[in-house]
Amino acid sequence: MFLNELEEILDVIEPAEFNKVMVSLFRQLSKCVSSPHFQVAERALYYWNNEYIMSLISDNANVILPIMFPSLYKNSKSHWNKTIHGLIYNALKLFMEMNQKLFDECSQQYKQERQSEKLKQKEREDAWQKIQDLAHQNPQHAWIMSDNSIKYVDADGTDDEYRDLTMMVNNVNNVLSSNRTLILNSAYDSERDGAAIDGDDREVKKSVGKEKPLLRRKSGLPHDSLTLKALSDHKRADEYLATSQETTS
């Protein structure tokens, strides 16, 4: 989607505007060409089939070719998809036809950069080898290696990566075993403490039940002072009423 929309914009862009964005644009396109997703790389390489875009590239080949050459050259040998190989060869051929001298210069510069990267990698490996040799000269080296249960052999073809991996695995196993012991001990302690707390609770409940027996109480209504006064002032009306005998007499 991004590459489709971008191509539509480039179809109508002016050369002056193209010059402003071409560096950042082709840096992103070089990343797309290097993508392991073959559809992304394929769609980016289709730009070299667009005549107007190729005319813009041809006018600015001295800027665009050094940006695109490393990714094109590298993926022409390392990309897994054969279709991408054909499209890359087509793009390289077009760049070569544009400016043969510039193409050769970019090729030589790329080779020099690769050689410098290899030299830096060799220097790093030599530095690590020196550190390893100094470690071998340490009197405590044999004791440390034996403490980790690793049989160390001097530089006679022993795989250093395998030895380091073995050391790491042993350290991880030691940490896991110690953590497992701590977890089991803490679980045992918590279980024992929980059982003790439950026993104490039961004893407390029994003692409380013995000291204070339960009593059944009757519910009572709250006392109202006005109600009590009205009851005390009340007088029966029998003395004011005449009985039937008194009436007949």
GROMACS elastic network, one bead per residue, 0.5 to 0.9 nm:
[ bonds ]
;  ai    aj funct       b0    kb
    1     4     6  0.51173   500
    1     5     6  0.61723   500
    1     6     6  0.84534   500
    2     5     6  0.53169   500
    2     6     6  0.60285   500
    2     7     6  0.86625   500
    3     7     6  0.61531   500
    3     8     6  0.87111   500
    3    29     6  0.89232   500
    3    40     6  0.83522   500
    3    43     6  0.69375   500
    3    44     6  0.67264   500
    4     7     6  0.53034   500
    4     8     6  0.64999   500
    4     9     6  0.88919   500
    4    43     6  0.80568   500
    5     8     6  0.51853   500
    5     9     6  0.64190   500
    5    10     6  0.88020   500
    6     9     6  0.51153   500
    6    10     6  0.62455   500
    6    11     6  0.87117   500
    7    11     6  0.61887   500
    7    47     6  0.73402   500
    7    50     6  0.87950   500
    7    53     6  0.84240   500
    8    11     6  0.51842   500
    8    12     6  0.70552   500
    8    13     6  0.89437   500
    9    12     6  0.56429   500
    9    13     6  0.61345   500
   10    14     6  0.82882   500
   10    18     6  0.78907   500
   10    52     6  0.82301   500
   10    53     6  0.68091   500
   11    14     6  0.88538   500
   11    50     6  0.85562   500
   11    52     6  0.65708   500
   11    53     6  0.69966   500
   13    16     6  0.83872   500
   13    17     6  0.65592   500
   13    18     6  0.64444   500
   14    17     6  0.52961   500
   14    18     6  0.61113   500
   14    19     6  0.87957   500
   15    19     6  0.62638   500
   15    20     6  0.89402   500
   15    56     6  0.68763   500
   16    19     6  0.53512   500
   16    20     6  0.69653   500
   17    20     6  0.53361   500
   17    21     6  0.69470   500
   17    22     6  0.87551   500
   18    21     6  0.54750   500
   18    22     6  0.57342   500
   18    56     6  0.77784   500
   19    22     6  0.54291   500
   19    23     6  0.79553   500
   19    56     6  0.88994   500
   19    60     6  0.80516   500
   20    23     6  0.76730   500
   20    24     6  0.88299   500
   21    24     6  0.57793   500
   21    25     6  0.58306   500
   21    26     6  0.85845   500
   22    26     6  0.59434   500
   22    27     6  0.83598   500
   22    57     6  0.89166   500
   22    60     6  0.87092   500
   22    63     6  0.84896   500
   22    64     6  0.74990   500
   23    26     6  0.55693   500
   23    27     6  0.62111   500
   23    28     6  0.87585   500
   23    63     6  0.75167   500
   23    64     6  0.70849   500
   23    67     6  0.79037   500
   24    27     6  0.51346   500
   24    28     6  0.63596   500
   24    29     6  0.87120   500
   25    28     6  0.53552   500
   25    29     6  0.63169   500
   25    30     6  0.87922   500
   26    30     6  0.59314   500
   26    31     6  0.84831   500
   26    64     6  0.68068   500
   26    67     6  0.68633   500
   26    68     6  0.69402   500
   27    30     6  0.51669   500
   27    31     6  0.65705   500
   27    32     6  0.88676   500
   27    64     6  0.88147   500
   27    67     6  0.64129   500
   27    68     6  0.73841   500
   28    31     6  0.51403   500
   28    32     6  0.63868   500
   28    33     6  0.87799   500
   29    33     6  0.61463   500
   29    34     6  0.85952   500
   29    41     6  0.87342   500
   29    44     6  0.63832   500
   29    45     6  0.85860   500
   29    68     6  0.79728   500
   30    33     6  0.50554   500
   30    34     6  0.63080   500
   30    35     6  0.87551   500
   30    44     6  0.84607   500
   30    67     6  0.73393   500
   30    68     6  0.55796   500
   30    69     6  0.85424   500
   30    70     6  0.84345   500
   30    71     6  0.58802   500
   30    72     6  0.76786   500
   31    34     6  0.50807   500
   31    35     6  0.63071   500
   31    41     6  0.86173   500
   31    71     6  0.75489   500
   32    35     6  0.50737   500
   32    36     6  0.87727   500
   32    37     6  0.87969   500
   32    40     6  0.60535   500
   32    41     6  0.53731   500
   32    42     6  0.87578   500
   32    43     6  0.85720   500
   32    44     6  0.62509   500
   32    45     6  0.87464   500
   33    36     6  0.84732   500
   33    38     6  0.86500   500
   33    40     6  0.71760   500
   33    42     6  0.73879   500
   33    43     6  0.85448   500
   33    44     6  0.60869   500
   33    45     6  0.67609   500
   33    68     6  0.88949   500
   33    71     6  0.68429   500
   33    72     6  0.72179   500
   33    75     6  0.78824   500
   33    84     6  0.87130   500
   33    88     6  0.86213   500
   34    37     6  0.86265   500
   34    40     6  0.88886   500
   34    41     6  0.65575   500
   34    71     6  0.59934   500
   34    72     6  0.77478   500
   34    74     6  0.83735   500
   34    75     6  0.64057   500
   34    79     6  0.79888   500
   35    38     6  0.69315   500
   35    39     6  0.87671   500
   35    40     6  0.65145   500
   35    41     6  0.57251   500
   35    79     6  0.88570   500
   36    39     6  0.87718   500
   36    40     6  0.80968   500
   36    41     6  0.75072   500
   36    79     6  0.72081   500
   36    80     6  0.78303   500
   36    81     6  0.87464   500
   37    40     6  0.56007   500
   37    41     6  0.65796   500
   37    42     6  0.86927   500
   38    41     6  0.50960   500
   38    42     6  0.58059   500
   38    43     6  0.84607   500
   38    79     6  0.87177   500
   38    80     6  0.84945   500
   38    81     6  0.66614   500
   38    83     6  0.84171   500
   38    84     6  0.69719   500
   39    43     6  0.60136   500
   39    44     6  0.85374   500
   40    43     6  0.52945   500
   40    44     6  0.62946   500
   40    45     6  0.87271   500
   41    44     6  0.52204   500
   41    45     6  0.62331   500
   41    46     6  0.87713   500
   41    84     6  0.70330   500
   42    45     6  0.52052   500
   42    46     6  0.63611   500
   42    83     6  0.78894   500
   42    84     6  0.61417   500
   42    87     6  0.74241   500
   43    46     6  0.52118   500
   43    47     6  0.73812   500
   44    47     6  0.58527   500
   44    48     6  0.83363   500
   45    48     6  0.58903   500
   45    49     6  0.79254   500
   45    84     6  0.81562   500
   45    87     6  0.62900   500
   45    88     6  0.70629   500
   45    90     6  0.89996   500
   45    91     6  0.73911   500
   46    49     6  0.53627   500
   46    50     6  0.72605   500
   46    87     6  0.78021   500
   47    50     6  0.53892   500
   47    51     6  0.86553   500
   47    53     6  0.68352   500
   47    54     6  0.77565   500
   48    51     6  0.75819   500
   48    53     6  0.71981   500
   48    54     6  0.60868   500
   48    87     6  0.87310   500
   48    90     6  0.81458   500
   48    91     6  0.62511   500
   48    94     6  0.81667   500
   49    53     6  0.82504   500
   49    54     6  0.75264   500
   49    91     6  0.88975   500
   50    53     6  0.54171   500
   50    54     6  0.61088   500
   50    55     6  0.87321   500
   51    54     6  0.50323   500
   51    55     6  0.62349   500
   51    56     6  0.87998   500
   52    55     6  0.50958   500
   52    56     6  0.64651   500
   52    57     6  0.87263   500
   53    56     6  0.50810   500
   53    57     6  0.61805   500
   53    58     6  0.85631   500
   54    58     6  0.59652   500
   54    59     6  0.85867   500
   54    94     6  0.89205   500
   55    58     6  0.50217   500
   55    59     6  0.63061   500
   55    60     6  0.87920   500
   56    59     6  0.52755   500
   56    60     6  0.65030   500
   56    61     6  0.84526   500
   57    60     6  0.51862   500
   57    61     6  0.54848   500
   57    63     6  0.88664   500
   57    64     6  0.68228   500
   57    65     6  0.85089   500
   58    61     6  0.50500   500
   58    62     6  0.85673   500
   58    64     6  0.88268   500
   58    95     6  0.81645   500
   58    98     6  0.64023   500
   58    99     6  0.86727   500
   59    62     6  0.83037   500
   60    63     6  0.56736   500
   60    64     6  0.62573   500
   60    65     6  0.84176   500
   61    64     6  0.50079   500
   61    65     6  0.53816   500
   61    66     6  0.83020   500
   61    95     6  0.77720   500
   61    98     6  0.75762   500
   61    99     6  0.77126   500
   61   102     6  0.84562   500
   62    65     6  0.59987   500
   62    66     6  0.71042   500
   62    99     6  0.85449   500
   62   102     6  0.70667   500
   63    66     6  0.62243   500
   63    67     6  0.70408   500
   64    67     6  0.52877   500
   64    68     6  0.62669   500
   64    69     6  0.85055   500
   65    68     6  0.51700   500
   65    69     6  0.56505   500
   65    95     6  0.71671   500
   65   102     6  0.80469   500
   65   103     6  0.75698   500
   65   106     6  0.76425   500
   66    69     6  0.54764   500
   66    70     6  0.74846   500
   66   102     6  0.86494   500
   66   103     6  0.85255   500
   66   106     6  0.60151   500
   67    70     6  0.70755   500
   67    71     6  0.81881   500
   68    71     6  0.58316   500
   68    72     6  0.61758   500
   68    73     6  0.86414   500
   69    72     6  0.51171   500
   69    73     6  0.59002   500
   69    74     6  0.83782   500
   69    92     6  0.78857   500
   69   103     6  0.84060   500
   69   106     6  0.69099   500
   69   107     6  0.77497   500
   69   110     6  0.81148   500
   70    73     6  0.53015   500
   70    74     6  0.59689   500
   70    75     6  0.84641   500
   70   106     6  0.84415   500
   70   107     6  0.85126   500
   70   110     6  0.65926   500
   71    74     6  0.52375   500
   71    75     6  0.59958   500
   71    76     6  0.83544   500
   72    75     6  0.54605   500
   72    76     6  0.60302   500
   72    88     6  0.60557   500
   72    89     6  0.82400   500
   72    91     6  0.79972   500
   72    92     6  0.72411   500
   73    76     6  0.52079   500
   73    77     6  0.70539   500
   73    88     6  0.79957   500
   73    89     6  0.87657   500
   73    92     6  0.80400   500
   73   107     6  0.86284   500
   73   110     6  0.88858   500
   74    77     6  0.57384   500
   74    78     6  0.62199   500
   74    79     6  0.80795   500
   75    80     6  0.86086   500
   75    84     6  0.82512   500
   75    85     6  0.74031   500
   75    88     6  0.77455   500
   76    79     6  0.63951   500
   76    84     6  0.77229   500
   76    85     6  0.52235   500
   76    86     6  0.82623   500
   76    87     6  0.89757   500
   76    88     6  0.60837   500
   76    89     6  0.70027   500
   77    80     6  0.86924   500
   77    85     6  0.76302   500
   78    85     6  0.89352   500
   79    82     6  0.76394   500
   79    84     6  0.71773   500
   79    85     6  0.71096   500
   80    84     6  0.81611   500
   80    85     6  0.85155   500
   81    84     6  0.55017   500
   81    85     6  0.67977   500
   82    86     6  0.66333   500
   82    87     6  0.89248   500
   83    86     6  0.53131   500
   83    87     6  0.64933   500
   83    88     6  0.87246   500
   84    87     6  0.51197   500
   84    88     6  0.60514   500
   84    89     6  0.85592   500
   85    88     6  0.51666   500
   85    89     6  0.61915   500
   85    90     6  0.86515   500
   86    89     6  0.51779   500
   86    90     6  0.62715   500
   86    91     6  0.88065   500
   87    90     6  0.50406   500
   87    91     6  0.63361   500
   87    92     6  0.87286   500
   88    91     6  0.50563   500
   88    92     6  0.61592   500
   88    93     6  0.84892   500
   89    92     6  0.50800   500
   89    93     6  0.60266   500
   89    94     6  0.86161   500
   90    93     6  0.50967   500
   90    94     6  0.62977   500
   90    95     6  0.87486   500
   91    94     6  0.51597   500
   91    95     6  0.62954   500
   91    96     6  0.86452   500
   92    95     6  0.50734   500
   92    96     6  0.61131   500
   92    97     6  0.86514   500
   92   103     6  0.87396   500
   93    96     6  0.50106   500
   93    97     6  0.62310   500
   93    98     6  0.86763   500
   94    97     6  0.51338   500
   94    98     6  0.62637   500
   94    99     6  0.89548   500
   95    98     6  0.50942   500
   95    99     6  0.65163   500
   95   100     6  0.77393   500
   95   102     6  0.88848   500
   95   103     6  0.68929   500
   96    99     6  0.55538   500
   96   101     6  0.82517   500
   96   102     6  0.81005   500
   96   103     6  0.56608   500
   96   104     6  0.83214   500
   97   100     6  0.61261   500
   97   103     6  0.88524   500
   98   102     6  0.87697   500
   98   103     6  0.85744   500
   99   102     6  0.54408   500
   99   103     6  0.61707   500
   99   104     6  0.87891   500
  100   103     6  0.50400   500
  100   104     6  0.62813   500
  100   105     6  0.87177   500
  101   104     6  0.52173   500
  101   105     6  0.63046   500
  101   106     6  0.87553   500
  102   105     6  0.50061   500
  102   106     6  0.61880   500
  102   107     6  0.85540   500
  103   106     6  0.52060   500
  103   107     6  0.62022   500
  103   108     6  0.87271   500
  104   108     6  0.61990   500
  104   109     6  0.85653   500
  105   108     6  0.51611   500
  105   109     6  0.61042   500
  105   110     6  0.85391   500
  106   109     6  0.50235   500
  106   110     6  0.60298   500
  106   111     6  0.86021   500
  107   110     6  0.51532   500
  107   111     6  0.63176   500
  107   112     6  0.87326   500
  108   111     6  0.51449   500
  108   112     6  0.62425   500
  108   113     6  0.86771   500
  109   112     6  0.50743   500
  109   113     6  0.61955   500
  109   114     6  0.86305   500
  110   113     6  0.51065   500
  110   114     6  0.62317   500
  110   115     6  0.86663   500
  111   114     6  0.50548   500
  111   115     6  0.62023   500
  111   116     6  0.86688   500
  112   115     6  0.50262   500
  112   116     6  0.61797   500
  112   117     6  0.86043   500
  113   116     6  0.50759   500
  113   117     6  0.61746   500
  113   118     6  0.86357   500
  114   117     6  0.50731   500
  114   118     6  0.62570   500
  114   119     6  0.86909   500
  115   118     6  0.50740   500
  115   119     6  0.62402   500
  115   120     6  0.86848   500
  116   120     6  0.61798   500
  116   121     6  0.85695   500
  117   120     6  0.51018   500
  117   121     6  0.61600   500
  117   122     6  0.85701   500
  118   121     6  0.50330   500
  118   122     6  0.61207   500
  118   123     6  0.86163   500
  119   123     6  0.61331   500
  119   124     6  0.86325   500
  120   123     6  0.50149   500
  120   124     6  0.62354   500
  120   125     6  0.86403   500
  121   124     6  0.51180   500
  121   125     6  0.62438   500
  121   126     6  0.86360   500
  122   125     6  0.50761   500
  122   126     6  0.61207   500
  122   127     6  0.85714   500
  123   126     6  0.50486   500
  123   127     6  0.61105   500
  123   128     6  0.86699   500
  124   127     6  0.50915   500
  124   128     6  0.62964   500
  124   129     6  0.85903   500
  125   128     6  0.51926   500
  125   129     6  0.61404   500
  125   130     6  0.87061   500
  126   130     6  0.62205   500
  126   131     6  0.86952   500
  127   130     6  0.51596   500
  127   131     6  0.64076   500
  127   132     6  0.87068   500
  128   131     6  0.50297   500
  128   132     6  0.61596   500
  128   133     6  0.86282   500
  129   133     6  0.61395   500
  129   134     6  0.86220   500
  130   133     6  0.50365   500
  130   134     6  0.62196   500
  130   135     6  0.85715   500
  131   134     6  0.51332   500
  131   135     6  0.61987   500
  131   136     6  0.87405   500
  132   136     6  0.63069   500
  132   137     6  0.88443   500
  133   136     6  0.50714   500
  133   137     6  0.65325   500
  134   137     6  0.51544   500
  134   138     6  0.66769   500
  135   138     6  0.52865   500
  135   139     6  0.87857   500
  135   140     6  0.89499   500
  135   141     6  0.66256   500
  136   139     6  0.79268   500
  136   140     6  0.88738   500
  136   141     6  0.60642   500
  136   142     6  0.81356   500
  136   154     6  0.82095   500
  137   140     6  0.86419   500
  137   141     6  0.73802   500
  138   141     6  0.53275   500
  138   142     6  0.83386   500
  139   142     6  0.70636   500
  139   143     6  0.80934   500
  140   143     6  0.52626   500
  140   144     6  0.61061   500
  140   145     6  0.86334   500
  141   144     6  0.52313   500
  141   145     6  0.62166   500
  141   146     6  0.85856   500
  142   145     6  0.52109   500
  142   146     6  0.60481   500
  142   147     6  0.84542   500
  142   152     6  0.79223   500
  143   146     6  0.51347   500
  143   147     6  0.59669   500
  143   148     6  0.87306   500
  144   147     6  0.50729   500
  144   148     6  0.65494   500
  144   149     6  0.89124   500
  145   148     6  0.53063   500
  145   149     6  0.65463   500
  145   150     6  0.55591   500
  145   151     6  0.70272   500
  145   152     6  0.67675   500
  145   167     6  0.86767   500
  146   150     6  0.56640   500
  146   151     6  0.67120   500
  146   152     6  0.81021   500
  147   150     6  0.76228   500
  148   151     6  0.88839   500
  148   167     6  0.68304   500
  148   170     6  0.69092   500
  148   171     6  0.77758   500
  149   167     6  0.84297   500
  149   170     6  0.80846   500
  150   163     6  0.78294   500
  150   166     6  0.75760   500
  150   167     6  0.71637   500
  150   170     6  0.89613   500
  151   163     6  0.88987   500
  152   158     6  0.85796   500
  152   163     6  0.78808   500
  153   156     6  0.72356   500
  153   157     6  0.88407   500
  153   158     6  0.66595   500
  154   157     6  0.83129   500
  154   158     6  0.73879   500
  155   158     6  0.62828   500
  155   159     6  0.89962   500
  157   160     6  0.86899   500
  158   161     6  0.89293   500
  158   162     6  0.83317   500
  158   163     6  0.80170   500
  159   162     6  0.53574   500
  159   163     6  0.63748   500
  159   164     6  0.88050   500
  160   163     6  0.50201   500
  160   164     6  0.61284   500
  160   165     6  0.84936   500
  161   164     6  0.51517   500
  161   165     6  0.60833   500
  161   166     6  0.85895   500
  162   165     6  0.50110   500
  162   166     6  0.61274   500
  162   167     6  0.86501   500
  163   166     6  0.51140   500
  163   167     6  0.63089   500
  163   168     6  0.87046   500
  164   167     6  0.51151   500
  164   168     6  0.62186   500
  164   169     6  0.86794   500
  165   168     6  0.50608   500
  165   169     6  0.61644   500
  165   170     6  0.86327   500
  166   169     6  0.51377   500
  166   170     6  0.62047   500
  166   171     6  0.86222   500
  167   170     6  0.51988   500
  167   171     6  0.62169   500
  167   172     6  0.86469   500
  168   171     6  0.51345   500
  168   172     6  0.61587   500
  168   173     6  0.86172   500
  169   172     6  0.50898   500
  169   173     6  0.61375   500
  169   174     6  0.86266   500
  170   173     6  0.50798   500
  170   174     6  0.61893   500
  170   175     6  0.86542   500
  171   174     6  0.51049   500
  171   175     6  0.62441   500
  171   176     6  0.86176   500
  172   175     6  0.51108   500
  172   176     6  0.60967   500
  172   177     6  0.85673   500
  173   176     6  0.50540   500
  173   177     6  0.60446   500
  173   178     6  0.85436   500
  174   177     6  0.51980   500
  174   178     6  0.61841   500
  174   179     6  0.85412   500
  175   178     6  0.52281   500
  175   179     6  0.60802   500
  175   180     6  0.85024   500
  176   179     6  0.50537   500
  176   180     6  0.59735   500
  176   181     6  0.85737   500
  177   180     6  0.50225   500
  177   181     6  0.62251   500
  177   182     6  0.86842   500
  178   181     6  0.51360   500
  178   182     6  0.62879   500
  178   183     6  0.86746   500
  179   182     6  0.50709   500
  179   183     6  0.61277   500
  179   184     6  0.86291   500
  180   183     6  0.51095   500
  180   184     6  0.61799   500
  180   185     6  0.85632   500
  181   184     6  0.52060   500
  181   185     6  0.61002   500
  181   186     6  0.85400   500
  182   185     6  0.51369   500
  182   186     6  0.60682   500
  182   187     6  0.84988   500
  183   186     6  0.51768   500
  183   187     6  0.60662   500
  183   188     6  0.85640   500
  184   187     6  0.50622   500
  184   188     6  0.60920   500
  184   189     6  0.85609   500
  185   188     6  0.50904   500
  185   189     6  0.61157   500
  185   190     6  0.85476   500
  186   189     6  0.50430   500
  186   190     6  0.60430   500
  186   191     6  0.84848   500
  187   190     6  0.51439   500
  187   191     6  0.60794   500
  187   192     6  0.85454   500
  188   191     6  0.51224   500
  188   192     6  0.61072   500
  188   193     6  0.85304   500
  189   192     6  0.51043   500
  189   193     6  0.60308   500
  189   194     6  0.84354   500
  190   193     6  0.50403   500
  190   194     6  0.59632   500
  190   195     6  0.85515   500
  191   194     6  0.50262   500
  191   195     6  0.61868   500
  191   196     6  0.86452   500
  192   195     6  0.51384   500
  192   196     6  0.62535   500
  192   197     6  0.86610   500
  193   196     6  0.50731   500
  193   197     6  0.61567   500
  193   198     6  0.86356   500
  194   197     6  0.50892   500
  194   198     6  0.61994   500
  194   199     6  0.86585   500
  195   198     6  0.51282   500
  195   199     6  0.62451   500
  195   200     6  0.86910   500
  196   199     6  0.51138   500
  196   200     6  0.62256   500
  196   201     6  0.86557   500
  197   200     6  0.50940   500
  197   201     6  0.61812   500
  197   202     6  0.87070   500
  198   201     6  0.50834   500
  198   202     6  0.63156   500
  198   203     6  0.87479   500
  199   202     6  0.51898   500
  199   203     6  0.63035   500
  199   204     6  0.86947   500
  200   203     6  0.51117   500
  200   204     6  0.61735   500
  200   205     6  0.86568   500
  201   204     6  0.51285   500
  201   205     6  0.62149   500
  201   206     6  0.86900   500
  202   205     6  0.51516   500
  202   206     6  0.62589   500
  202   207     6  0.87172   500
  203   206     6  0.51491   500
  203   207     6  0.62145   500
  203   208     6  0.85932   500
  204   207     6  0.51740   500
  204   208     6  0.60937   500
  204   209     6  0.85227   500
  205   208     6  0.51615   500
  205   209     6  0.61264   500
  205   210     6  0.87562   500
  206   209     6  0.51098   500
  206   210     6  0.63623   500
  206   211     6  0.88318   500
  207   210     6  0.51957   500
  207   211     6  0.62345   500
  207   212     6  0.86303   500
  208   211     6  0.53160   500
  208   212     6  0.60625   500
  208   213     6  0.83283   500
  209   212     6  0.56384   500
  209   213     6  0.59818   500
  209   214     6  0.78711   500
  210   213     6  0.62897   500
  212   215     6  0.88194   500
  220   223     6  0.88509   500
  223   227     6  0.79811   500
  223   228     6  0.78458   500
  224   227     6  0.53590   500
  224   228     6  0.64344   500
  224   229     6  0.88628   500
  225   228     6  0.52174   500
  225   229     6  0.62697   500
  225   230     6  0.87168   500
  226   229     6  0.52036   500
  226   230     6  0.62336   500
  226   231     6  0.87438   500
  227   230     6  0.51923   500
  227   231     6  0.63392   500
  227   232     6  0.88123   500
  228   231     6  0.51977   500
  228   232     6  0.63074   500
  228   233     6  0.87717   500
  229   232     6  0.51852   500
  229   233     6  0.62558   500
  229   234     6  0.86410   500
  230   233     6  0.52712   500
  230   234     6  0.61667   500
  231   234     6  0.52297   500
  231   235     6  0.87027   500
  232   235     6  0.82738   500
  235   238     6  0.89430   500
  236   239     6  0.73011   500
  236   240     6  0.86672   500
  237   240     6  0.55245   500
  237   241     6  0.66624   500
  238   241     6  0.52139   500
  238   242     6  0.79224   500
  238   243     6  0.89434   500
  239   242     6  0.75678   500
  242   245     6  0.82777   500
  242   246     6  0.63243   500
  242   247     6  0.67647   500
  243   246     6  0.54262   500
  243   247     6  0.64597   500
  244   247     6  0.51250   500
  244   248     6  0.64122   500
  244   249     6  0.88049   500
  245   248     6  0.52984   500
  245   249     6  0.63011   500
  246   249     6  0.52695   500
